Amino acid sequence: MIPMVNLKAQYEEIRDEIEQGIAETIANCSFILGPNVQNFEKEAAEYLGVKHAVGVASGTDALHLALLAEGIGAGDEVITTPFTFIATAEAICYVGATPVFVDIDPKTFNIDPDAIEAAITPKTKAIMPVHLFGQPADLSRIQPLCEKHGLKLIEDCAQSFGARVKGRQTGSFGSSAGFSFFPSKNLGAFGDGGLVVTQSDEIAEKLKMYHNHGSKVRYYHDVIGYNSRLDDIQAVILRVKLKRIEQYNAGRRRAAHLYSELMADLPLSTPFEDGLGEHVYHQYTLLCDRRDDVLKTLQDQQIGCAVYYPVPLHKQNVFKDAYAHVKLPVTEQVSATCLSLPICPSLEDKTIEQIVGVIRKTLVG
């Protein structure tokens, strides 16, 4: 069996350091908002080039609390992509705002800046681009749109930890940004976890209240908040992995580039790097008209593979009635032909060659 991501191999490399840190946390009984959380927030903020980082319970919570802190609410519209995990839209709905889905670029799969501009209305209050699969969205065009129309830029960085645009980290461009530490992410915990980052003292103060029951001083509550704290044990794991994130992302890029080299002559489209930012390959996602044939063959050979995402958000049952009038042809075509292959820092060349061999035999015999 070849898994999509080999978390066991990664764990074996860092087992001693993680287990020592966890043991110390247990011995000290510092479980909630303990020293590892504080240190991780400081270290992550320094790495990302932002002033503030606030640990939260999940990537979904990170986006939700960012929207709350930015003052987005009922009657507001937030322009985003339909080609992403549902958490992006859920967070918008949680605050009572309306997601406005626009089409994507056919090569990068990221939100199309031209489509964004066409969708801006007096109700638009924010743009939430997703740096999908680890490739930064076109911030060189999206950021000026926000400035021109007085909109908040809230980055969904759930899949892009460590990706850069002209030397700056994703997450450092927007008014705020949310990261996910789901175990399979480039920087992953051993459970759920998330982070909100911002340059704003005011936004950071709100985030620290919202994630801890609306409280700045224990047992004194200024707003209705949430129980959304990153716990200290997860912070131990994240601190160990953060020191290695450049190595991990380099390993993903190495594997991705070998895949693309070996499949250059096949009847499929390998991932496109637009050169505007550094792709860190949270997923290696290709397009193939015979996607379902390849998918079945890989599954039969016990090779991990997945379709991210088979149903775009505007066609999901929860949204399809409200967005029945919305036609997004690029998104719909990509959803029908996309396929993701195993990708992780430890993926060996011989394993990639094996996977490509199965695909080659399926497509050309």
Sine and cosine of phi, psi and omega as CSV:
sin_phi,cos_phi,sin_psi,cos_psi,sin_omega,cos_omega
0.00,0.00,0.78,-0.63,0.09,-1.00
-0.95,-0.30,0.93,-0.37,-0.05,-1.00
-0.98,0.22,0.32,-0.95,0.08,-1.00
-0.88,0.48,-0.66,0.75,0.04,-1.00
-0.60,-0.80,0.75,-0.66,-0.09,-1.00
-1.00,-0.06,0.99,0.14,-0.01,-1.00
-0.94,0.34,-0.48,0.87,0.00,-1.00
-0.91,0.42,-0.68,0.74,0.01,-1.00
-0.90,0.45,-0.65,0.76,0.03,-1.00
-0.89,0.45,-0.68,0.73,-0.01,-1.00
-0.88,0.47,-0.66,0.75,-0.03,-1.00
-0.87,0.50,-0.54,0.84,-0.02,-1.00
-0.95,0.32,-0.47,0.88,-0.12,-0.99
-0.85,-0.53,0.24,0.97,-0.09,-1.00
-0.81,0.59,-0.77,0.63,-0.12,-0.99
-0.88,0.48,-0.69,0.72,-0.04,-1.00
-0.92,0.40,-0.66,0.75,0.00,-1.00
-0.92,0.39,-0.72,0.69,-0.07,-1.00
-0.92,0.40,-0.56,0.83,0.07,-1.00
-0.91,0.42,-0.70,0.72,0.00,-1.00
-0.91,0.43,-0.64,0.76,0.03,-1.00
-0.91,0.41,-0.68,0.73,0.01,-1.00
-0.87,0.50,-0.65,0.76,0.02,-1.00
-0.91,0.41,-0.64,0.77,0.02,-1.00
-0.90,0.44,-0.68,0.73,0.02,-1.00
-0.91,0.42,-0.67,0.74,0.00,-1.00
-0.89,0.45,-0.59,0.80,-0.02,-1.00
-1.00,0.10,-0.20,0.98,-0.04,-1.00
0.83,0.56,0.61,0.79,0.00,-1.00
-0.98,-0.22,0.98,0.19,-0.17,-0.99
-0.99,-0.11,-0.58,0.82,-0.11,-0.99
-0.90,-0.43,0.85,-0.53,-0.02,-1.00
0.79,0.61,0.67,0.75,-0.02,-1.00
-1.00,0.09,-0.15,-0.99,-0.11,-0.99
-0.91,0.42,-0.53,0.85,0.01,-1.00
-0.93,0.36,-0.59,0.81,0.08,-1.00
-0.89,0.46,-0.74,0.67,-0.01,-1.00
-0.88,0.48,-0.68,0.73,-0.01,-1.00
-0.94,0.35,-0.63,0.77,0.03,-1.00
-0.90,0.44,-0.69,0.72,0.03,-1.00
-0.85,0.53,-0.68,0.73,0.01,-1.00
-0.91,0.42,-0.71,0.70,-0.03,-1.00
-0.92,0.38,-0.64,0.77,0.02,-1.00
-0.92,0.38,-0.67,0.74,0.02,-1.00
-0.87,0.49,-0.67,0.74,0.02,-1.00
-0.90,0.44,-0.70,0.71,-0.01,-1.00
-0.90,0.44,-0.66,0.75,-0.07,-1.00
-0.99,0.15,-0.21,0.98,0.01,-1.00
0.96,0.27,0.62,0.78,0.02,-1.00
-0.83,-0.56,0.29,-0.96,-0.05,-1.00
-0.99,0.16,-0.59,0.80,-0.10,-1.00
-0.74,-0.67,0.61,-0.79,0.14,-0.99
-0.66,-0.75,0.77,-0.64,-0.05,-1.00
-0.83,-0.55,0.89,-0.46,0.01,-1.00
-0.96,0.30,0.67,-0.74,0.01,-1.00
-0.71,-0.70,0.00,-1.00,-0.19,-0.98
-0.98,0.18,-0.33,0.94,-0.03,-1.00
-0.27,-0.96,0.22,-0.98,0.09,-1.00
-0.92,0.40,-0.56,0.83,0.05,-1.00
-0.89,0.46,-0.72,0.69,0.05,-1.00
-0.88,0.48,-0.58,0.81,0.00,-1.00
-0.85,0.52,-0.72,0.69,0.02,-1.00
-0.93,0.36,-0.67,0.74,0.00,-1.00
-0.86,0.51,-0.77,0.63,-0.05,-1.00
-0.94,0.34,-0.52,0.85,0.08,-1.00
-0.89,0.46,-0.71,0.71,0.03,-1.00
-0.88,0.47,-0.68,0.73,0.04,-1.00
-0.86,0.50,-0.75,0.66,-0.04,-1.00
-0.90,0.43,-0.47,0.88,0.03,-1.00
-0.99,0.15,-0.08,1.00,0.05,-1.00
0.99,0.15,0.34,0.94,0.04,-1.00
-0.99,0.16,0.72,-0.69,-0.06,-1.00
-0.39,-0.92,-0.40,-0.92,-0.08,-1.00
-0.85,0.53,0.70,-0.71,0.00,-1.00
1.00,0.01,-0.21,0.98,0.00,-1.00
-1.00,0.03,0.42,-0.91,0.10,-1.00
-0.90,-0.43,0.63,-0.78,0.05,-1.00
-0.81,-0.58,0.87,-0.48,-0.01,-1.00
-0.99,0.14,0.77,-0.64,-0.01,-1.00
-0.48,-0.88,-0.06,-1.00,-0.04,-1.00
-1.00,-0.09,0.56,-0.83,0.11,-0.99
-1.00,0.03,-0.12,0.99,-0.06,-1.00
-0.97,-0.26,0.99,0.17,-0.06,-1.00
-0.22,-0.98,0.11,-0.99,0.11,-0.99
-0.94,0.34,0.49,-0.87,-0.14,-0.99
-0.89,0.46,-0.34,0.94,-0.01,-1.00
-0.82,0.57,-0.55,0.83,0.01,-1.00
-0.85,0.53,-0.75,0.66,-0.02,-1.00
-0.97,0.23,-0.57,0.82,0.03,-1.00
-0.83,0.55,-0.72,0.69,-0.05,-1.00
-0.86,0.51,-0.64,0.77,0.04,-1.00
-0.90,0.44,-0.69,0.72,0.00,-1.00
-0.92,0.39,-0.57,0.82,-0.02,-1.00
-0.83,0.55,-0.57,0.82,-0.05,-1.00
-1.00,-0.01,0.08,1.00,0.03,-1.00
1.00,0.05,0.08,1.00,0.02,-1.00
-1.00,0.05,0.12,-0.99,-0.05,-1.00
-0.92,-0.40,0.83,-0.55,0.12,-0.99
-0.95,0.32,0.72,-0.70,0.11,-0.99
-0.92,-0.39,0.94,-0.35,-0.08,-1.00
-1.00,0.01,0.76,-0.65,0.07,-1.00
-0.80,-0.60,0.26,-0.96,-0.16,-0.99
-0.96,0.27,0.16,-0.99,-0.11,-0.99
-0.91,-0.41,0.25,-0.97,0.11,-0.99
-0.96,0.28,0.72,-0.69,-0.09,-1.00
-0.94,0.34,-0.28,0.96,-0.02,-1.00
-0.99,-0.15,-0.73,0.68,-0.05,-1.00
-1.00,0.03,-0.35,0.94,-0.07,-1.00
0.94,0.33,0.07,1.00,0.06,-1.00
-1.00,0.06,0.29,-0.96,-0.03,-1.00
-0.83,0.55,0.66,-0.75,-0.05,-1.00
-1.00,0.08,0.90,-0.43,-0.02,-1.00
-0.84,0.54,-0.57,0.82,0.04,-1.00
-0.89,0.45,-0.63,0.78,0.02,-1.00
-0.93,0.36,-0.54,0.84,0.05,-1.00
-0.87,0.49,-0.79,0.62,-0.09,-1.00
-0.87,0.50,-0.62,0.79,0.00,-1.00
-0.93,0.38,-0.36,0.93,-0.09,-1.00
-0.99,-0.12,-0.08,1.00,-0.04,-1.00
-0.94,0.34,0.76,-0.65,0.03,-1.00
-0.77,-0.64,0.10,-1.00,0.08,-1.00
-0.86,0.51,-0.34,0.94,0.00,-1.00
-1.00,0.06,-0.21,0.98,-0.03,-1.00
-0.93,0.38,0.80,-0.60,0.00,-1.00
-0.88,-0.48,-0.31,0.95,-0.05,-1.00
-0.40,-0.92,0.39,-0.92,0.17,-0.99
-0.87,-0.48,0.76,-0.65,0.01,-1.00
-0.86,-0.51,1.00,0.03,0.09,-1.00
-0.97,0.23,0.53,-0.85,0.09,-1.00
-0.95,-0.32,0.78,-0.62,0.07,-1.00
-0.99,0.11,0.98,0.19,-0.26,-0.97
-0.94,0.34,0.69,-0.72,0.06,-1.00
0.87,0.49,0.18,0.98,0.03,-1.00
0.97,-0.23,0.01,1.00,0.04,-1.00
-0.98,-0.18,0.84,-0.55,-0.02,-1.00
-0.86,0.51,0.67,-0.75,0.14,-0.99
-0.91,0.41,0.23,-0.97,-0.08,-1.00
-0.98,0.22,0.98,0.20,-0.04,-1.00
-0.93,0.37,-0.38,0.93,0.01,-1.00
-0.90,0.43,-0.38,0.93,0.06,-1.00
-0.96,-0.28,-0.53,0.85,-0.06,-1.00
-0.96,0.28,-0.66,0.75,-0.02,-1.00
-0.88,0.48,-0.70,0.71,0.07,-1.00
-0.88,0.47,-0.54,0.84,0.07,-1.00
-0.88,0.48,-0.67,0.74,0.02,-1.00
-0.89,0.45,-0.68,0.73,-0.01,-1.00
-0.92,0.40,-0.66,0.75,-0.02,-1.00
-0.88,0.47,-0.64,0.77,-0.10,-0.99
-0.97,-0.25,0.11,0.99,0.03,-1.00
0.91,0.41,0.66,0.75,-0.06,-1.00
-0.96,-0.29,0.46,-0.89,0.11,-0.99
-0.97,0.23,0.65,-0.76,0.15,-0.99
-0.96,-0.28,0.93,-0.37,-0.01,-1.00
-0.88,-0.47,0.94,-0.33,-0.10,-0.99
-0.99,0.10,0.74,-0.67,0.17,-0.98
-1.00,-0.07,0.98,-0.20,-0.06,-1.00
-0.96,-0.26,0.43,0.90,-0.07,-1.00
-0.84,0.54,-0.48,0.88,-0.08,-1.00
-0.91,-0.42,0.21,0.98,-0.19,-0.98
-0.77,-0.64,0.44,0.90,-0.02,-1.00
-0.88,0.48,0.85,-0.52,0.01,-1.00
0.99,-0.12,-0.13,0.99,0.05,-1.00
-0.97,0.24,0.63,-0.78,-0.06,-1.00
-0.85,-0.53,0.44,-0.90,0.16,-0.99
-0.80,-0.60,0.93,-0.37,-0.03,-1.00
0.78,0.62,0.69,0.72,0.07,-1.00
1.00,0.05,-0.20,0.98,0.01,-1.00
-0.98,-0.18,0.62,-0.79,-0.02,-1.00
-0.96,0.27,0.60,-0.80,0.21,-0.98
-0.86,0.51,0.60,-0.80,-0.10,-0.99
0.98,-0.21,-0.34,0.94,-0.03,-1.00
-0.99,-0.12,-0.03,1.00,-0.05,-1.00
-1.00,-0.05,-0.59,0.80,-0.10,-0.99
-0.99,0.14,0.14,-0.99,0.13,-0.99
-0.90,0.44,-0.53,0.85,0.12,-0.99
-0.39,-0.92,0.20,-0.98,-0.02,-1.00
-0.42,-0.91,0.49,-0.87,0.01,-1.00
-0.88,-0.48,0.68,-0.74,0.05,-1.00
-0.88,-0.48,0.48,-0.88,0.08,-1.00
-0.91,-0.42,0.61,-0.79,0.08,-1.00
-0.89,-0.45,0.50,0.87,0.14,-0.99
-0.76,0.65,0.59,-0.81,-0.18,-0.98
-0.79,0.61,-0.52,0.85,-0.06,-1.00
-1.00,0.09,-0.07,1.00,-0.03,-1.00
-0.93,0.36,0.25,-0.97,0.02,-1.00
-0.82,0.57,-0.66,0.75,0.19,-0.98
-0.90,-0.43,0.97,-0.23,-0.13,-0.99
-0.87,-0.49,0.59,-0.81,0.09,-1.00
-1.00,0.02,-0.18,-0.98,0.08,-1.00
-0.97,-0.24,0.58,0.81,-0.02,-1.00
0.22,-0.98,-0.33,-0.94,0.02,-1.00
-0.98,0.20,0.45,-0.89,0.07,-1.00
-0.03,-1.00,0.38,-0.93,0.00,-1.00
-0.41,-0.91,0.07,-1.00,-0.05,-1.00
-0.50,-0.86,0.67,-0.74,0.16,-0.99
-0.92,-0.40,0.72,-0.70,0.01,-1.00
-0.83,-0.56,0.47,-0.88,0.00,-1.00
-0.29,-0.96,0.39,-0.92,0.12,-0.99
-1.00,-0.05,-0.16,0.99,-0.15,-0.99
-1.00,-0.03,0.80,-0.59,0.09,-1.00
-0.89,0.46,-0.64,0.77,-0.04,-1.00
-0.91,0.41,-0.72,0.70,0.02,-1.00
-0.90,0.44,-0.67,0.75,-0.01,-1.00
-0.88,0.48,-0.66,0.75,0.01,-1.00
-0.89,0.46,-0.66,0.75,0.03,-1.00
-0.91,0.42,-0.68,0.74,-0.01,-1.00
-0.87,0.49,-0.67,0.75,-0.01,-1.00
-0.91,0.40,-0.46,0.89,0.12,-0.99
-0.97,0.22,-0.75,0.66,-0.08,-1.00
-0.87,0.50,-0.60,0.80,-0.09,-1.00
-0.99,0.16,-0.12,0.99,-0.06,-1.00
-0.75,-0.66,0.84,0.54,0.11,-0.99
0.86,0.51,0.51,0.86,0.06,-1.00
0.93,0.36,0.46,0.89,-0.15,-0.99
-0.86,-0.51,0.70,-0.71,0.18,-0.98
-0.99,-0.17,-0.56,0.83,0.05,-1.00
-0.87,-0.49,0.74,-0.68,-0.10,-0.99
-0.79,0.61,0.77,-0.64,0.01,-1.00
0.95,0.30,0.16,0.99,0.13,-0.99
-0.87,-0.50,0.86,-0.52,-0.19,-0.98
-0.86,-0.51,0.85,-0.53,-0.09,-1.00
-0.99,-0.12,-0.47,0.88,0.02,-1.00
-0.63,-0.78,0.24,-0.97,0.14,-0.99
-0.96,0.27,0.90,-0.44,-0.06,-1.00
-0.93,-0.38,-0.35,-0.94,-0.09,-1.00
-0.67,-0.74,0.38,-0.93,0.14,-0.99
-1.00,-0.07,1.00,0.05,-0.10,-1.00
-0.66,-0.75,0.92,0.38,-0.06,-1.00
-0.94,-0.34,0.69,-0.73,0.17,-0.99
-0.94,0.35,0.79,-0.61,-0.05,-1.00
-1.00,0.05,0.30,-0.95,-0.18,-0.98
-0.92,0.38,-0.55,0.84,0.00,-1.00
-0.92,0.39,-0.67,0.75,0.07,-1.00
-0.89,0.45,-0.60,0.80,0.02,-1.00
-0.90,0.44,-0.58,0.82,0.08,-1.00
-0.84,0.55,-0.76,0.65,-0.04,-1.00
-0.90,0.44,-0.70,0.72,-0.04,-1.00
-0.92,0.40,-0.58,0.82,0.03,-1.00
-0.91,0.41,-0.65,0.76,0.02,-1.00
-0.89,0.45,-0.69,0.73,-0.06,-1.00
-0.97,0.25,-0.54,0.84,-0.01,-1.00
-0.85,0.52,-0.59,0.81,0.01,-1.00
-0.90,0.44,-0.31,0.95,-0.08,-1.00
-0.91,-0.41,0.15,0.99,-0.14,-0.99
-0.90,0.44,-0.58,0.81,0.04,-1.00
-0.90,0.43,-0.66,0.75,0.05,-1.00
-0.89,0.45,-0.70,0.71,-0.01,-1.00
-0.89,0.46,-0.71,0.70,-0.02,-1.00
-0.92,0.38,-0.58,0.81,0.06,-1.00
-0.89,0.45,-0.62,0.78,0.04,-1.00
-0.90,0.43,-0.63,0.78,0.04,-1.00
-0.91,0.40,-0.67,0.74,0.00,-1.00
-0.91,0.42,-0.65,0.76,0.04,-1.00
-0.86,0.52,-0.75,0.66,-0.01,-1.00
-0.89,0.46,-0.68,0.73,-0.03,-1.00
-0.89,0.46,-0.69,0.73,-0.04,-1.00
-0.93,0.37,-0.54,0.84,0.07,-1.00
-0.93,0.36,-0.70,0.72,0.10,-0.99
-0.78,0.63,-0.79,0.61,-0.10,-1.00
-0.90,0.44,-0.61,0.79,0.03,-1.00
-0.90,0.44,-0.69,0.72,-0.07,-1.00
-0.96,0.28,-0.37,0.93,-0.05,-1.00
-0.95,-0.31,0.21,0.98,-0.10,-1.00
-0.87,0.50,-0.48,0.88,-0.07,-1.00
-0.99,-0.13,0.03,1.00,-0.06,-1.00
-1.00,0.04,0.39,-0.92,0.00,-1.00
-0.98,0.19,0.94,0.35,0.04,-1.00
-0.38,-0.93,0.20,-0.98,0.02,-1.00
-0.93,-0.37,0.91,-0.42,0.05,-1.00
-0.97,0.22,0.29,-0.96,-0.04,-1.00
-0.83,0.56,0.65,-0.76,-0.03,-1.00
-0.99,-0.17,0.77,-0.64,0.12,-0.99
-0.98,-0.22,0.88,-0.48,-0.11,-0.99
-0.99,0.16,-0.14,0.99,0.04,-1.00
0.98,0.18,-0.09,1.00,0.02,-1.00
-0.98,0.18,-0.47,0.88,0.00,-1.00
-0.55,-0.84,0.17,-0.99,-0.02,-1.00
-1.00,-0.04,0.89,-0.46,0.01,-1.00
-0.97,0.24,0.77,-0.64,0.00,-1.00
-0.93,-0.38,0.17,0.99,0.21,-0.98
0.76,0.65,0.87,0.49,0.24,-0.97
-0.86,0.51,-0.62,0.78,0.16,-0.99
-0.76,-0.64,0.51,-0.86,0.17,-0.98
-0.97,-0.25,0.97,-0.26,-0.15,-0.99
-0.86,-0.51,0.86,-0.51,0.02,-1.00
-0.94,-0.35,0.16,-0.99,0.09,-1.00
-0.89,-0.46,0.70,-0.71,-0.01,-1.00
-0.49,-0.87,0.79,-0.62,0.01,-1.00
-0.89,0.45,-0.43,0.90,0.04,-1.00
-0.98,-0.22,0.62,0.78,-0.06,-1.00
-0.79,0.62,-0.73,0.68,-0.10,-1.00
-0.92,0.39,-0.55,0.84,0.07,-1.00
-0.91,0.41,-0.71,0.70,0.02,-1.00
-0.90,0.44,-0.69,0.73,0.00,-1.00
-0.84,0.55,-0.74,0.67,-0.03,-1.00
-0.90,0.43,-0.67,0.74,-0.01,-1.00
-0.90,0.45,-0.69,0.73,0.03,-1.00
-0.88,0.47,-0.70,0.72,0.01,-1.00
-0.89,0.46,-0.65,0.76,0.03,-1.00
-0.88,0.47,-0.51,0.86,0.01,-1.00
-1.00,0.00,0.15,0.99,-0.01,-1.00
0.85,0.53,0.66,0.75,0.09,-1.00
-0.96,-0.28,0.83,-0.56,-0.01,-1.00
-0.85,0.53,0.65,-0.76,0.07,-1.00
-0.29,-0.96,0.32,-0.95,-0.04,-1.00
-0.35,-0.94,0.35,-0.94,0.08,-1.00
-0.94,-0.34,0.95,-0.31,0.10,-0.99
-0.91,-0.41,1.00,-0.10,0.27,0.96
-0.68,-0.73,0.71,-0.70,-0.12,-0.99
-0.95,0.31,-0.47,0.88,-0.01,-1.00
-0.79,-0.61,0.92,-0.38,0.02,-1.00
-0.90,0.44,0.36,-0.93,-0.16,-0.99
-0.87,0.49,-0.60,0.80,-0.05,-1.00
-0.94,0.34,-0.16,0.99,0.04,-1.00
-0.93,-0.36,0.03,1.00,0.08,-1.00
-0.92,0.39,0.51,-0.86,-0.05,-1.00
-0.81,0.59,-0.62,0.79,-0.06,-1.00
-0.92,0.39,-0.39,0.92,-0.07,-1.00
-0.90,-0.44,-0.25,0.97,-0.25,-0.97
-0.88,0.47,-0.55,0.84,0.01,-1.00
-0.94,0.35,-0.70,0.71,-0.02,-1.00
-0.92,0.39,-0.44,0.90,-0.07,-1.00
-0.89,-0.45,0.45,0.89,-0.04,-1.00
-0.87,0.49,-0.46,0.89,-0.03,-1.00
-0.99,0.10,-0.15,0.99,-0.12,-0.99
-1.00,0.07,0.82,-0.57,0.05,-1.00
-0.88,-0.47,0.87,-0.50,-0.03,-1.00
-0.78,-0.62,0.99,0.13,-0.19,-0.98
-0.89,0.46,-0.61,0.79,-0.01,-1.00
-0.92,0.40,-0.74,0.67,0.03,-1.00
-0.83,0.56,-0.71,0.70,-0.06,-1.00
-0.92,0.39,-0.59,0.81,0.04,-1.00
-0.94,0.35,-0.68,0.73,0.01,-1.00
-0.89,0.45,-0.67,0.74,0.02,-1.00
-0.87,0.49,-0.51,0.86,-0.05,-1.00
-0.99,0.15,-0.25,0.97,-0.12,-0.99
-0.78,-0.62,0.00,1.00,-0.09,-1.00
-0.99,0.10,0.50,-0.87,0.02,-1.00
-0.47,-0.88,0.73,-0.68,0.00,-1.00
-0.95,-0.31,0.68,-0.73,-0.03,-1.00
-0.96,-0.28,0.27,-0.96,0.03,-1.00
-0.82,0.57,0.68,-0.74,0.04,-1.00
-0.47,-0.88,0.79,-0.62,0.08,-1.00
-0.20,-0.98,0.29,-0.96,-0.09,-1.00
-0.87,0.49,-0.50,0.87,-0.09,-1.00
-1.00,-0.03,0.07,1.00,-0.04,-1.00
-0.90,0.44,0.85,-0.52,-0.09,-1.00
-0.99,0.12,0.45,-0.89,0.00,-1.00
-0.84,0.55,-0.68,0.74,-0.04,-1.00
-0.90,0.43,-0.52,0.85,0.04,-1.00
-0.95,0.32,-0.66,0.75,0.06,-1.00
-0.88,0.48,-0.69,0.73,0.02,-1.00
-0.88,0.47,-0.61,0.79,0.04,-1.00
-0.90,0.43,-0.71,0.70,-0.01,-1.00
-0.89,0.45,-0.72,0.70,0.00,-1.00
-0.90,0.44,-0.58,0.82,0.04,-1.00
-0.88,0.48,-0.64,0.77,0.05,-1.00
-0.91,0.41,-0.68,0.73,0.02,-1.00
-0.90,0.43,-0.69,0.72,-0.03,-1.00
-0.87,0.49,-0.71,0.71,-0.02,-1.00
-0.89,0.45,-0.59,0.81,0.02,-1.00
-0.92,0.39,-0.66,0.75,-0.14,-0.99
-1.00,0.03,-0.57,0.82,-0.09,-1.00
-0.81,-0.58,-0.09,1.00,0.05,-1.00
1.00,0.10,0.00,0.00,0.00,0.00
